[in-house]
Amino acid sequence: MIRAWRFIVDHYLLLPVGGGVALVWANTYAVSYFRIVQTLAFPINDIGMAFVLAYLAQELVEAALPGGSLHPFRRALLPIVAGIGGTVGAALVYLGYLQTGDEQILAPGWPIASTADLVVAVATSRAIFGRSPVVTEGLLIALTSEVIGLAAISRHRFITDVHPFAVVLIGVAAGMAMIFRRLGVTTTWLYVGGAGTVSWLGCYWAGIQPVLALLPIVPFLRHAPRELMSFADDAPSHRSPTHFESSFEIPVQLVVLLFAFVNFGIGLRGFGTGTWAVMAASLIGRPLGIVAAIAVAQLVGQGLPVHMDWKIAAVTALAAAPTLTFGVLIAVSVFPVGPLLVETKLGAVGTIVGVPAALGAARLLRVGRFESDTSSGGFRTVGPESATEPTFR
């Protein structure tokens, strides 16, 4: 039972469950479905998803500790550059697609297509690469794209027009978390309920997407180093009640389930230019942008890590292609209720086809679990020396 739950958690399988229920309910009993959604939308989209983003960011912070796959910082540069490249590639394809028709009204929706889905990217990468450090790097690629997309839709005008000092609250929240850390506070809920609440209010009043609210708090939470090959570490330190990952594991899974239920209930009609623009940008533009950015980085001397080659890089780019969860979240923020929102949400949901595409590419290229050399359990491994010093080609 425990192993089954760990598999569900590691692969976020509650996401498709919630999405499936939403699609069926919305297309059969739409009135009752949307009545419930109106009640749940704000607490799930603007509050709950902040915990999901922080939960995944926590794993990256721990991967950056000594012995992690992103330590020292040089290891993180390539995924960050790749994430930026993927965002640019998706945006260019999205806007370029709109030039083929007369739908420039959809232009503000470029962040929808440019934002990778953290949850789907992690689940797909784990399905392919297991405990490889490639999973952590793929998560950082997706997070970079995520932050850019969420920042792009933040309502910056509210900083001066409505609450000029709201941004100060975010700094105050980070200061509170730093003080808690120096005082040796171990209660995760104090960081989240105290500093996290102040940061959320600052983001909300400043017009910054509140989903980003907990990111300034995450670096000050209690951390336990992750072994290089243990992305989903089951060490006692990670199962401690004072560890953010342990305390919020179940709440985060419930938020993912409810988010899919709230946002994936779309009538299976209303396809249009926005649908195809989002899908083309996400499934073609982002992977090409990621690979192109990695190529440029290599030209200027940033080599591939020893555990990665171009086949693995290509599959990682495909795993980061879907914009599903956070694409839907951004679509709701960009467009009002109406045809444009329906088109782009359908496009975001449609990018789920990127998952079988990534799995198929992994099988075709024989990487990860499909690698023909099974001497290391079917995965590439990194020697102990790589845990302390970066090894690049």
C-alpha positions, 0 to 999 in steps of 0.5 A: 500500500505504501509503495502504491502511494509513493508511486502515485505521489511521485507521478502525480497520478491524481492530476489525470483523475481530477481532470477526467472527472471534470471533463465528464461532469462538465460535459454531462451536468454542466450547471452543477459542475460550474456552480461548484467550480465558482466556489473552489476556483479562488482558493485552489488557483490562487492559494493552493497552487502556491503550495504546489510550486513551493513543494517542487521548488523545495526539491530544487533547493535541496538538489543545490546543497552539497552532494546534490545534482545542482551543486555547485551552482555551475550545474544549474546554469545550463537548465536555466538557460534551457528554460529561457530558450524554451520560453522564447521558442514557444513565444515565437512559435505562438506569435508566428502562428497568429501571423498566419491568420487574423487573430491578433486578439490572441497575442496576449496569450503567449505566456500560456504556451510559454509556460511549462507544466512543472507537475507533468514535466516531473512525472514524465521525467521520473517515468523515463529516467527514474532517480537520475539527476536528469529529472532535477535538471528537467524540473529546473528547466520547467520552473524557469519557464514557469516563473517567466510565464507567471511574472509576465502576467502579473499586473505591475500597474497595481504596484503604483496605482493601488498599493504602492508599498505592497511589494515591501511586504514580500521583503518583510516576509523573506526577512521573517523567514530568515529570522525564524531560520536563525532562531532555529524554528523547526515548525514548518507551519510557522514559516508558511502561516506567518511569513508565507501569509505576509508574502501572499498578501504582498503579491496579491495587493501588488498584482503579482501572481500569488502562486509565486508567494511562497518562493521567497520563503522556500530557501529558509525552510529546513532542508535535508541534502538529497543524494545525487541519485535519489530525487525522491529521497525516502531518508528519515530526514525527508519524512520528518514532520518538521520537513516541508516535503513531508508536512505538505505531501498529502495537501499538495496531492489534494490541491493537484487533484482539485486544481484539475477538477476546477480547471479541466472541465471544458466543453469539448467544442470551441476549438480555434486558432488559440487551440492550435497556436498553444499546442504548436508553441508548446509541443514544437516551439518549446522543445526546439527552443530548449535544444537550441539554447543548450546548443548555444550554451555549448558553443560558448563553453558550457558543456553537457553534464557527464550523465547527459548526451544529446539524446537525453537532452532531446527527450528532456526537452520533450518531457518539458513540452506540455503546458497543461496545468499551469497553462490553464492557470495562466489562461484563466488570468489572461482571458475573460470567460468567453471563446478565447479562454475556451480555445486556449484552455483546450490548447493547454489541455491538448498538450498532454499528448506531449507525454506519450511523445516523450515516452515514445522518443525515449523508447526510440532513442533508447534512453532512461528505462529504455536504455539497452545497457541495463548494467546499472538498472536501466539508467545512466549513473554518475560516479561518486566524484560527481557528487562534489565536483561538476563534470562536464564534457 
